[in-house]
Every structure is written in C-alpha cells, then in structure tokens.
Amino acid sequence: MNYQLHSTPDENEEKQILDGLWKHNDHFAPADIQPLRITLKDESGDIKGGIIARTWWGGLDIQYLWVAAEYQRNGVGRELMQMAEREAIERGCHFSYVDTFSFQARGFYIKLGYSEYGSLDGFSLKFSRHYLVKQLV
C-alpha cells in the first residue's frame, strides 16, 4: 500500500473515489444524483447570477448561489431559489438544504423559509458556517 497526499486536483482520481463511494451507497439506496444549474444572463449574455445545485435522495442540495452586486436586493436571488425549489419538487424532492457563512446570506435563507439546524465556528478564526434546511412538500 502506498498513501499519497496531493495538493492539486486530479479529476480522474476524484471520479474514482466518488464512484467507489456511490457504488457502496447503492447497496442502501440507488444514487439518483442529477445536476441542477440555473443562470441569469443580461442582454449581452453575461452571467449575472446563478445556482449550482444537485438533487438526490429526495433532497435539493444548493451548493452555490451567486448574484452580481448590481442585481442584489431586487428579488433575483429569491427567484433563482424558487426556480430551483420548483424543479426539485418536479424531481420528487421533499426538502432543500444549504450552508452559508456568517458574512453571506443566512438572513436571506431564513426569509425564504429555511431553518438553521446547526453551525460551526472558527473559519478563518472569525466566521461561522450556518446549515439550513427547508421542507418543500
């Protein structure tokens, strides 16, 4: 056996690790992971906001949400989230979850009906990470 530590990404090795994990998990419940991406583009085609997420095992996993500064506070983030939640329901999901840092959007998610179920302090020795969930149906 030869343990190796790496500091650079290797898509092939990462895929092998993930494939091994999902093969193991398939013994308990088949992996039904489906990517979900929603983008907002301006008239020039430049992306001004979007969500990168996935659905699996009945959950909507919001991995990233971003809205350009000039589009914030006018409903764009809310619309992106509502679009993702509607699509998740269409895919059979019954809950959604997300995490956010203390300097990001905790209050935004709470206004959308998410509840905090945990937090972790100590990021950069000054930030907290908040974990939130929402029932969809």
Secondary structure in CASP SS format (residue, H / E / C, confidence):
PFRMAT SS
TARGET T0000
AUTHOR 0000-0000-0000
METHOD secondary structure of the structure
MODEL  1
M C 1.00
N C 1.00
Y C 1.00
Q C 1.00
L C 1.00
H C 1.00
S C 1.00
T C 1.00
P C 1.00
D C 1.00
E H 1.00
N H 1.00
E H 1.00
E H 1.00
K H 1.00
Q H 1.00
I H 1.00
L H 1.00
D H 1.00
G H 1.00
L H 1.00
W H 1.00
K H 1.00
H H 1.00
N H 1.00
D C 1.00
H C 1.00
F C 1.00
A C 1.00
P C 1.00
A C 1.00
D C 1.00
I C 1.00
Q E 1.00
P E 1.00
L E 1.00
R E 1.00
I E 1.00
T E 1.00
L E 1.00
K E 1.00
D C 1.00
E C 1.00
S C 1.00
G C 1.00
D C 1.00
I E 1.00
K E 1.00
G E 1.00
G E 1.00
I E 1.00
I E 1.00
A E 1.00
R E 1.00
T E 1.00
W E 1.00
W C 1.00
G C 1.00
G E 1.00
L E 1.00
D E 1.00
I E 1.00
Q E 1.00
Y E 1.00
L E 1.00
W E 1.00
V E 1.00
A C 1.00
A H 1.00
E H 1.00
Y H 1.00
Q C 1.00
R C 1.00
N C 1.00
G C 1.00
V H 1.00
G H 1.00
R H 1.00
E H 1.00
L H 1.00
M H 1.00
Q H 1.00
M H 1.00
A H 1.00
E H 1.00
R H 1.00
E H 1.00
A H 1.00
I H 1.00
E H 1.00
R C 1.00
G C 1.00
C C 1.00
H C 1.00
F E 1.00
S E 1.00
Y E 1.00
V E 1.00
D E 1.00
T E 1.00
F E 1.00
S C 1.00
F C 1.00
Q C 1.00
A C 1.00
R H 1.00
G H 1.00
F H 1.00
Y H 1.00
I H 1.00
K H 1.00
L C 1.00
G C 1.00
Y C 1.00
S E 1.00
E E 1.00
Y E 1.00
G E 1.00
S E 1.00
L E 1.00
D E 1.00
G E 1.00
F E 1.00
S C 1.00
L C 1.00
K C 1.00
F E 1.00
S E 1.00
R E 1.00
H E 1.00
Y E 1.00
L E 1.00
V E 1.00
K E 1.00
Q E 1.00
L C 1.00
V C 1.00
END
